[in-house]
Amino acid sequence: MAYFQVRNSLNPSKVIVCGATYTQVVPKGSEGEAIWVLVIATDEPHKTTGGTIPPHYINLTSLEDSDLDLEIENAVAEISKQVDWDPLAADTEPPIVTSVSPDSYITPMHENVLLTIFDAHPSQGIDIDSIEMTVNGFDVTDDLRIDGDEFEYRVEWRPPGRVYVQVDE
């Protein structure tokens, strides 16, 4: 069994421990291959009943078109919803822009605009749907490429119209 820790970003002082185990299941009377199941569980008590939080099972044979990391993230999120994380801190500080490139307000038309948005703990994270950008009064939000996680996003805008000048030699 592998163990890992989970922390709520609004209560950074509380940590719960989860375990991950691979279990092999052989269907009764089956001559086919065994099925592997990933079990994610915690000993943390349920926030309302005080009882056991049920484990989450991930069938590894069905993940060909899926992402195992996402499946584990979803299982941990479901377990975390059942944990008493009180006392939660207030998220009072807005996210900040920690880097901008190019670092000038006057930029050639062919330059991509890159920026990093960061939200420090305690925090609920950045709502990706709240990220907007205008350039010279034009909304370019739909043209943004955004990657990262809810606490730090890298935002890129590539101007759609590039001007190229042919140089005669």
MOFENSUL-V309928 format. One record per pair of residues at least 4 apart in sequence whose ideal C-beta (glycine too) atoms are under 7 Angstrom apart, sorted by the first residue. I is the first residue (numbers start at 1). J is the second residue. Records with the same first field share a line. If there is no record, write none. Layout:
I=J + J
This chain:
1=19 + 20 + 21
2=19 + 20
3=17 + 19
4=18
5=15 + 17
6=16 + 18 + 76 + 80
7=12 + 15
8=14 + 80 + 85
9=121 + 122 + 123 + 124 + 125
10=85 + 88 + 89 + 91 + 122 + 124
11=85 + 87 + 88 + 89
12=121 + 122
14=85
16=42 + 44 + 83
17=42
18=40 + 41 + 42 + 76 + 79
19=41
20=38 + 40
21=39
22=36 + 38
23=37 + 39
24=34 + 36
25=34 + 35 + 37
26=30 + 34
27=32
35=59 + 61
36=60 + 61
37=57 + 58 + 59 + 60
38=58 + 60
39=55 + 57
40=55 + 56 + 72 + 75 + 76 + 79
41=55
42=53 + 79
44=53 + 83
45=50 + 51
46=50 + 51 + 52 + 53 + 82
47=82 + 83 + 84
53=79 + 82
56=75 + 78 + 79
58=71 + 75
62=66
63=68 + 71
66=70 + 71
67=71
68=72
69=73
70=74
71=75
72=76
73=77
74=78
75=79
76=80
77=81
89=122
91=122 + 123 + 124
93=120
95=117 + 118 + 119 + 126
96=118
97=115 + 116 + 117
98=116 + 118
99=115 + 116
100=115
101=114
102=107 + 111
107=111
109=159 + 163
110=159 + 162 + 163
112=156 + 157 + 158
113=157
114=156
115=155
116=152 + 154
117=126 + 153 + 155
118=151 + 152
119=123 + 125 + 126 + 151
123=151
125=150 + 151
126=150 + 151 + 153
128=146 + 153
131=144 + 146 + 153 + 155
132=141
133=140 + 141 + 144 + 157
134=138 + 139 + 140
135=140
140=144 + 157
143=157 + 160
144=155 + 156 + 157
145=156
146=153 + 155
147=154
148=152 + 153 + 154
